[in-house]
Amino acid sequence: MSLESNLNNLNRGEFVSLFGVIFEKTQWIAEKLFDLKPFKNKDDLINKMIQIYESASKDDSLNILKAHPKLAVEKNLTKHSSKEQSSANLKNCTQEEFAEFTNLNNQYEKKFSFPFIIAVKGKDKIEILNNFRQRINNDVEFEFKESKKQVKKIALFRLDELFTKWNK
């Protein structure tokens, strides 16, 4: 059986369970996506999912951003976030790095009303800290757009990982 027919044969619960984790704690995107079946192929599914995300209202987008954990300091992480932060070595910060992450997270959230978001895959904690130090100086409009781009990157990484596992 092909990947496409497998995708199109999933019931609502299976589908939402599988795709509801792509956007952090945001199952409604997967629920809307389910209603767009059948999918021609995985690219069709991915494009439709990203379109749902990109066409979300400003309030819905802000809620998606707010669903993301604070980097390095958040204790209650989803399975995906935990794995992603571990791969960037954010679980092994020195006391100084942890203090800086804590300070930057607090300043950033106070300024922008949502947590700092960066697709950490392929980055290390120093690169992430440097990015954090630069982005905290942006204006709200720019940072909102940049955070939305980062969420999209995270979703695409998660989809790629999901389909790679699926094809094994």
Secondary structure, 3 states (H helix, E strand, C coil): CCHHHHHHHCCHHHHHHHHCCCCCCCCHHHHHHHCCCCCCCHHHHHHHHHHHHHCCCHHHHHHHHHCCCCCCCCCCCCHHHHHHHHHCCHHHCCHHHHHHHHHHHHHHHHHHCCCCCCCCCCCCHHHHHHHHHHHCCCCHHHHHHHHHHHHHHHHHHHHHHHHHHHCC
